[in-house]
Amino acid sequence: MQVRLVRSGGLVGLDLVATLDSSDLPTDQQDVVSRLLTEDLRGPGIRRPGGADQFSYQLEIQHGECTVRRHWQEPEVPEAVRPLLAALTRRAKPAR
């Protein structure tokens, strides 16, 4: 599966982009990617107060002919997804 993350916003407003094959991720994060193909992973009623300079995450997962997009603002990122987004952000480069 191909995974693409675009992180935007923040204080500087610089977009970061990471694209990689899910097999390059640790097993637990591969499992999260697989779950995101069919589940949103948002718990009921999970809302945290937001701030003006928080990040926005657009995650795109391509599996064969299927493409799934998930979008979260920083305060609503599900706990199960946070390690995946952190790993992808570490590999991200500024958008061109």
DSSP file (Angstrom, degrees, kcal/mol; ACC not computed):
  #  RESIDUE AA STRUCTURE BP1 BP2  ACC     N-H-->O    O-->H-N    N-H-->O    O-->H-N    TCO  KAPPA ALPHA  PHI   PSI    X-CA   Y-CA   Z-CA
    1    1 A M              0   0    0      0, 0.0    21,-3.2     0, 0.0     2,-0.4   0.000 360.0 360.0 360.0 138.6    0.0    0.0    0.0
    2    2 A Q  E     -AB  21  62A   0     60,-2.3    60,-2.9    19,-0.2     2,-0.4  -0.794 360.0-163.8 -92.5 136.3    1.2    3.5   -0.8
    3    3 A V  E     -AB  20  61A   0     17,-3.1    17,-2.4    -2,-0.4     2,-0.4  -0.979   6.7-175.4-123.5 132.0    0.8    6.1    2.0
    4    4 A R  E     -AB  19  60A   0     56,-2.7    56,-3.0    -2,-0.4     2,-0.4  -0.993   2.6-169.7-130.6 127.4    1.0    9.8    1.5
    5    5 A L  E     -AB  18  59A   0     13,-2.9    13,-2.2    -2,-0.4     2,-0.5  -0.950   6.8-172.2-116.2 134.1    0.8   12.4    4.2
    6    6 A V  E     -AB  17  58A   0     52,-2.2    52,-2.4    -2,-0.4     2,-0.6  -0.979   7.8-169.1-121.0 116.3    0.5   16.1    3.8
    7    7 A R  E     +AB  16  57A   0      9,-2.7     9,-2.6    -2,-0.5     2,-0.3  -0.924  15.2 172.0-105.3 123.7    0.9   18.1    7.0
    8    8 A S  E     + B   0  56A   0     48,-2.6    48,-2.6    -2,-0.6     2,-0.2  -0.792  33.5  34.4-126.8 169.2   -0.1   21.7    6.8
    9    9 A G  E  >  + B   0  55A   0     -2,-0.3     4,-0.8    46,-0.2     5,-0.4  -0.598  53.0 128.8  91.1-150.5   -0.6   24.6    9.1
   10   10 A G  T  4 S-     0   0    0     44,-1.3    44,-0.2    -2,-0.2    -1,-0.1  -0.207  81.2 -54.4  82.8 178.8    1.4   25.3   12.2
   11   11 A L  T  4 S+     0   0    0     42,-0.3    -1,-0.2     1,-0.2    43,-0.1   0.870 140.4  36.1 -61.1 -41.3    3.1   28.6   13.1
   12   12 A V  T  4 S-     0   0    0     -3,-0.2    -1,-0.2    41,-0.1    -2,-0.2   0.744  97.4-136.1 -87.3 -25.7    5.1   28.8    9.9
   13   13 A G     <  +     0   0    0     -4,-0.8     2,-0.4     1,-0.3    -4,-0.2   0.716  47.1 154.8  77.0  21.2    2.4   27.4    7.6
   14   14 A L        -     0   0    0     -5,-0.4     2,-0.4    -6,-0.1    -1,-0.3  -0.705  39.3-134.7 -85.3 127.2    4.9   25.1    5.7
   15   15 A D        -     0   0    0     -2,-0.4    80,-2.6    -7,-0.1     2,-0.4  -0.661  18.3-162.0 -80.1 134.3    3.4   22.0    4.1
   16   16 A L  E     -AC   7  94A   0     -9,-2.6    -9,-2.7    -2,-0.4     2,-0.4  -0.941   4.4-163.7-115.3 142.0    5.4   18.8    4.6
   17   17 A V  E     +AC   6  93A   0     76,-3.2    76,-2.6    -2,-0.4     2,-0.4  -0.984  10.2 179.3-130.5 134.8    4.8   15.8    2.4
   18   18 A A  E     -A    5   0A   0    -13,-2.2   -13,-2.9    -2,-0.4     2,-0.4  -1.000   1.3-179.5-132.5 134.4    5.8   12.1    2.9
   19   19 A T  E     +A    4   0A   0     -2,-0.4     2,-0.3   -15,-0.2   -15,-0.2  -0.996  20.6 138.0-132.7 128.0    5.1    9.3    0.5
   20   20 A L  E     -A    3   0A   0    -17,-2.4   -17,-3.1    -2,-0.4     2,-0.3  -0.978  53.4 -90.7-158.4 168.7    6.2    5.7    1.1
   21   21 A D  E >   -A    2   0A   0     -2,-0.3     3,-2.3   -19,-0.2   -19,-0.2  -0.689  34.9-128.1 -83.9 138.9    5.2    2.1    1.0
   22   22 A S  G >  S+     0   0    0    -21,-3.2     3,-1.9    -2,-0.3    -1,-0.1   0.756 105.5  71.5 -61.6 -22.8    3.5    0.8    4.1
   23   23 A S  G 3  S+     0   0    0    -22,-0.3    -1,-0.3     1,-0.3     7,-0.1   0.670  88.0  64.8 -67.1 -14.1    5.9   -2.1    4.2
   24   24 A D  G <  S+     0   0    0     -3,-2.3    -1,-0.3     2,-0.1    -2,-0.2   0.471  92.1  82.6 -83.7  -2.7    8.6    0.5    5.2
   25   25 A L  S <  S-     0   0    0     -3,-1.9     5,-0.1    -4,-0.2    59,-0.0  -0.637  94.2 -90.9 -98.5 157.5    6.7    1.1    8.5
   26   26 A P    >>  -     0   0    0      0, 0.0     4,-2.1     0, 0.0     3,-0.7  -0.279  44.8-105.3 -60.1 155.3    6.8   -0.9   11.7
   27   27 A T  H 3> S+     0   0    0      1,-0.3     4,-2.1     2,-0.2     5,-0.1   0.856 118.7  54.1 -54.4 -42.9    4.2   -3.7   12.0
   28   28 A D  H 3> S+     0   0    0      1,-0.2     4,-1.3     2,-0.2    -1,-0.3   0.866 111.2  46.1 -64.2 -34.3    2.0   -1.8   14.4
   29   29 A Q  H <> S+     0   0    0     -3,-0.7     4,-2.2     2,-0.2    -1,-0.2   0.816 107.7  56.6 -77.7 -30.7    1.8    1.2   12.1
   30   30 A Q  H  X S+     0   0    0     -4,-2.1     4,-2.3     2,-0.2    -2,-0.2   0.891 105.5  53.1 -61.6 -39.0    1.1   -1.1    9.1
   31   31 A D  H  X S+     0   0    0     -4,-2.1     4,-2.4     2,-0.2    -2,-0.2   0.894 107.2  50.6 -63.2 -40.2   -1.9   -2.4   11.1
   32   32 A V  H  X S+     0   0    0     -4,-1.3     4,-2.3     2,-0.2    -1,-0.2   0.919 109.1  51.4 -64.2 -43.0   -3.1    1.2   11.6
   33   33 A V  H  X S+     0   0    0     -4,-2.2     4,-0.7     1,-0.2    -2,-0.2   0.928 110.7  48.9 -58.8 -45.2   -2.8    1.9    7.9
   34   34 A S  H >< S+     0   0    0     -4,-2.3     3,-0.9     1,-0.2     4,-0.5   0.906 111.0  49.7 -61.5 -42.5   -4.8   -1.3    7.1
   35   35 A R  H >X S+     0   0    0     -4,-2.4     4,-2.5     1,-0.2     3,-1.4   0.869 102.8  61.4 -64.4 -36.2   -7.5   -0.3    9.6
   36   36 A L  H 3< S+     0   0    0     -4,-2.3    -1,-0.2     1,-0.3    -2,-0.2   0.681  89.4  71.1 -67.4 -16.4   -7.8    3.2    8.1
   37   37 A L  T << S+     0   0    0     -3,-0.9    -1,-0.3    -4,-0.7    -2,-0.2   0.830 120.4  13.6 -64.5 -30.5   -8.8    1.6    4.8
   38   38 A T  T <4 S+     0   0    0     -3,-1.4     2,-0.3    -4,-0.5    -2,-0.2   0.555 124.8  55.1-122.3 -13.4  -12.2    0.7    6.3
   39   39 A E     <  -     0   0    0     -4,-2.5    -1,-0.1    -5,-0.1     0, 0.0  -0.918  57.2-149.3-126.5 150.3  -12.4    2.7    9.6
   40   40 A D        -     0   0    0     -2,-0.3     3,-0.1     2,-0.1    -1,-0.1   0.771  31.3-147.7 -81.5 -29.0  -12.1    6.3   10.5
   41   41 A L        +     0   0    0      1,-0.3     2,-0.5    -6,-0.1    39,-0.3   0.547  48.2 139.0  68.6  12.0  -10.7    5.4   14.0
   42   42 A R        -     0   0    0     36,-0.1    -1,-0.3    37,-0.1    -2,-0.1  -0.738  49.5-135.3 -82.5 129.3  -12.3    8.4   15.6
   43   43 A G    >   -     0   0    0     -2,-0.5     3,-1.5     1,-0.1     2,-0.2  -0.447  36.4 -83.3 -76.1 158.3  -13.8    7.5   19.0
   44   44 A P  T 3  S-     0   0    0      0, 0.0    -1,-0.1     0, 0.0     3,-0.1  -0.446 110.3  -0.4 -65.0 127.9  -17.2    8.8   19.8
   45   45 A G  T 3  S+     0   0    0     -2,-0.2     2,-0.9     1,-0.2    -2,-0.0   0.630  82.8 155.6  74.3  13.9  -17.1   12.3   21.1
   46   46 A I    <   +     0   0    0     -3,-1.5     2,-0.4    30,-0.1    -1,-0.2  -0.656  14.1 144.1 -79.0 108.1  -13.4   12.8   20.9
   47   47 A R        -     0   0    0     -2,-0.9    29,-0.1    -3,-0.1     3,-0.0  -0.984  25.1-172.0-144.0 131.9  -12.8   16.5   20.7
   48   48 A R        -     0   0    0     -2,-0.4     2,-0.1    27,-0.1    -2,-0.0  -0.895  40.1 -89.5-119.8 153.7  -10.1   18.5   22.2
   49   49 A P        -     0   0    0      0, 0.0     2,-0.1     0, 0.0    -2,-0.0  -0.392  48.0-144.4 -61.6 137.0   -9.8   22.3   22.2
   50   50 A G        -     0   0    0     -2,-0.1     2,-0.3    24,-0.0    -3,-0.0  -0.448   6.7-145.4 -97.6 173.0   -8.0   23.6   19.2
   51   51 A G    >   -     0   0    0     -2,-0.1     3,-1.0     1,-0.0    23,-0.1  -0.893  26.9-109.1-134.9 165.5   -5.6   26.5   18.6
   52   52 A A  T 3  S+     0   0    0     -2,-0.3   -42,-0.1     1,-0.2    -1,-0.0   0.817 113.1  42.7 -66.5 -32.6   -5.0   28.9   15.8
   53   53 A D  T 3  S+     0   0    0    -44,-0.1   -42,-0.3     2,-0.0    -1,-0.2  -0.080  84.1 130.3-110.1  34.1   -1.6   27.5   14.8
   54   54 A Q    <   -     0   0    0     -3,-1.0   -44,-1.3   -44,-0.2     2,-0.1  -0.422  57.4-101.4 -87.5 164.8   -2.3   23.8   14.9
   55   55 A F  E     -B    9   0A   0    -46,-0.2    19,-2.6    -2,-0.1     2,-0.4  -0.453  20.8-150.4 -85.0 155.0   -1.5   21.2   12.2
   56   56 A S  E     -BD   8  73A   0    -48,-2.6   -48,-2.6    17,-0.2     2,-0.5  -0.978  13.1-154.5-120.3 137.1   -3.9   19.7    9.7
   57   57 A Y  E     -BD   7  72A   0     15,-3.2    15,-2.3    -2,-0.4     2,-0.6  -0.960  11.3-172.7-120.1 126.9   -3.2   16.2    8.4
   58   58 A Q  E     -BD   6  71A   0    -52,-2.4   -52,-2.2    -2,-0.5     2,-0.5  -0.970  12.3-172.0-115.4 113.8   -4.3   14.7    5.1
   59   59 A L  E     -BD   5  70A   0     11,-3.1    11,-2.9    -2,-0.6     2,-0.5  -0.920   3.8-170.2-111.0 128.8   -3.5   11.0    4.8
   60   60 A E  E     -BD   4  69A   0    -56,-3.0   -56,-2.7    -2,-0.5     2,-0.5  -0.977   0.4-169.6-120.4 128.4   -4.0    9.2    1.5
   61   61 A I  E     -BD   3  68A   0      7,-2.9     7,-2.7    -2,-0.5     2,-0.5  -0.974   2.6-165.4-119.6 124.3   -3.8    5.4    1.4
   62   62 A Q  E     +BD   2  67A   0    -60,-2.9   -60,-2.3    -2,-0.5     2,-0.4  -0.946  12.4 170.8-114.1 122.6   -3.7    3.7   -2.0
   63   63 A H  E >   - D   0  66A   0      3,-3.1     3,-2.1    -2,-0.5     2,-0.3  -0.903  64.9 -57.5-131.9 101.2   -4.3   -0.1   -2.1
   64   64 A G  T 3  S-     0   0    0     -2,-0.4    -1,-0.0     1,-0.3     0, 0.0  -0.481 121.6 -15.5  63.3-126.9   -4.8   -1.4   -5.6
   65   65 A E  T 3  S+     0   0    0     -2,-0.3     2,-0.4    -3,-0.1    -1,-0.3   0.532 121.2  93.6 -83.7  -8.2   -7.6    0.4   -7.3
   66   66 A C  E <   -D   63   0A   0     -3,-2.1    -3,-3.1     2,-0.0     2,-0.4  -0.734  50.8-175.9 -94.1 131.2   -8.9    1.8   -3.9
   67   67 A T  E     -D   62   0A   0     -2,-0.4     2,-0.4    -5,-0.2    -5,-0.2  -0.994   3.7-171.6-125.7 126.3   -7.8    5.2   -2.6
   68   68 A V  E     -D   61   0A   0     -7,-2.7    -7,-2.9    -2,-0.4     2,-0.4  -0.953   4.2-161.6-118.5 135.0   -8.9    6.3    0.9
   69   69 A R  E     -D   60   0A   0     -2,-0.4     2,-0.4    -9,-0.2    -9,-0.2  -0.960   6.2-174.8-118.2 134.2   -8.4    9.8    2.3
   70   70 A R  E     -D   59   0A   0    -11,-2.9   -11,-3.1    -2,-0.4     2,-0.4  -0.970   4.1-167.9-124.6 142.3   -8.5   10.7    5.9
   71   71 A H  E     +D   58   0A   0     -2,-0.4     2,-0.3   -13,-0.2   -13,-0.2  -0.996   8.6 172.2-134.6 134.3   -8.3   14.2    7.3
   72   72 A W  E     -D   57   0A   0    -15,-2.3   -15,-3.2    -2,-0.4     2,-0.3  -0.996  26.2-138.2-138.8 145.3   -7.8   15.4   10.8
   73   73 A Q  E >   -D   56   0A   0     -2,-0.3     3,-2.0   -17,-0.2     4,-0.5  -0.725  44.8 -99.8 -89.6 153.0   -7.1   18.7   12.6
   74   74 A E  G >  S+     0   0    0    -19,-2.6     3,-1.2    -2,-0.3   -18,-0.1   0.835 119.3  51.2 -46.0 -47.8   -4.6   18.5   15.4
   75   75 A P  G 3  S+     0   0    0      0, 0.0    -1,-0.3     0, 0.0   -27,-0.1   0.726 111.8  47.6 -70.3 -15.5   -7.0   18.3   18.3
   76   76 A E  G <  S+     0   0    0     -3,-2.0    -2,-0.2   -29,-0.1   -30,-0.1   0.322  73.5 128.8-107.7   9.0   -9.0   15.5   16.8
   77   77 A V    <   -     0   0    0     -3,-1.2     5,-0.1    -4,-0.5    -5,-0.0  -0.490  64.9-117.2 -65.1 123.8   -6.3   13.1   15.7
   78   78 A P    >>  -     0   0    0      0, 0.0     3,-1.4     0, 0.0     4,-1.2  -0.325  16.1-123.1 -61.6 143.5   -7.2    9.6   17.1
   79   79 A E  T 34 S+     0   0    0      1,-0.3     3,-0.4     2,-0.2   -37,-0.1   0.860 111.5  58.2 -55.6 -38.0   -4.7    8.3   19.7
   80   80 A A  T 34 S+     0   0    0    -39,-0.3     4,-0.3     1,-0.2    -1,-0.3   0.740 108.9  45.8 -65.4 -22.3   -4.2    5.1   17.6
   81   81 A V  T <> S+     0   0    0     -3,-1.4     4,-2.4   -40,-0.1     3,-0.4   0.680  89.3  84.9 -94.8 -21.0   -3.1    7.3   14.6
   82   82 A R  H  X S+     0   0    0     -4,-1.2     4,-2.4    -3,-0.4     5,-0.2   0.876  88.9  49.6 -54.4 -46.0   -0.7    9.6   16.4
   83   83 A P  H  > S+     0   0    0      0, 0.0     4,-2.3     0, 0.0    -1,-0.2   0.889 111.6  50.6 -62.8 -35.7    2.4    7.3   16.2
   84   84 A L  H  > S+     0   0    0     -3,-0.4     4,-2.5    -4,-0.3     5,-0.2   0.941 111.6  46.5 -64.6 -47.2    1.8    6.8   12.4
   85   85 A L  H  X S+     0   0    0     -4,-2.4     4,-2.5     1,-0.2    -1,-0.2   0.880 111.9  51.8 -63.4 -37.5    1.5   10.5   11.8
   86   86 A A  H  X S+     0   0    0     -4,-2.4     4,-1.9    -5,-0.2    -1,-0.2   0.920 110.7  47.7 -64.4 -43.4    4.6   11.1   13.8
   87   87 A A  H  X S+     0   0    0     -4,-2.3     4,-0.8     1,-0.2    -2,-0.2   0.913 114.3  46.1 -64.7 -42.5    6.6    8.5   11.9
   88   88 A L  H >X S+     0   0    0     -4,-2.5     3,-0.6     1,-0.2     4,-0.5   0.883 109.9  54.1 -66.9 -38.4    5.4    9.9    8.6
   89   89 A T  H >< S+     0   0    0     -4,-2.5     3,-0.9     1,-0.2    -1,-0.2   0.875 102.6  57.6 -64.6 -36.8    6.2   13.5    9.6
   90   90 A R  H 3< S+     0   0    0     -4,-1.9    -1,-0.2     1,-0.2    -2,-0.2   0.798 111.7  42.7 -62.5 -26.8    9.8   12.5   10.5
   91   91 A R  H << S+     0   0    0     -4,-0.8    -1,-0.2    -3,-0.6    -2,-0.2   0.478  94.4 113.1 -95.4  -4.5   10.2   11.3    6.9
   92   92 A A    <<  -     0   0    0     -3,-0.9   -74,-0.3    -4,-0.5   -86,-0.1  -0.312  47.9-160.0 -75.6 152.3    8.4   14.3    5.4
   93   93 A K  E     -C   17   0A   0    -76,-2.6   -76,-3.2    -2,-0.0     3,-0.1  -0.888  36.9 -82.6-123.0 155.8   10.0   17.0    3.2
   94   94 A P  E     -C   16   0A   0      0, 0.0   -78,-0.3     0, 0.0     2,-0.1  -0.322  52.1-109.2 -57.9 139.6    8.8   20.5    2.4
   95   95 A A              0   0    0    -80,-2.6   -80,-0.1     1,-0.1   -89,-0.0  -0.364 360.0 360.0 -68.4 150.0    6.2   20.6   -0.4
   96   96 A R              0   0    0     -3,-0.1    -1,-0.1    -2,-0.1     0, 0.0   0.403 360.0 360.0-106.7 360.0    7.4   22.1   -3.7
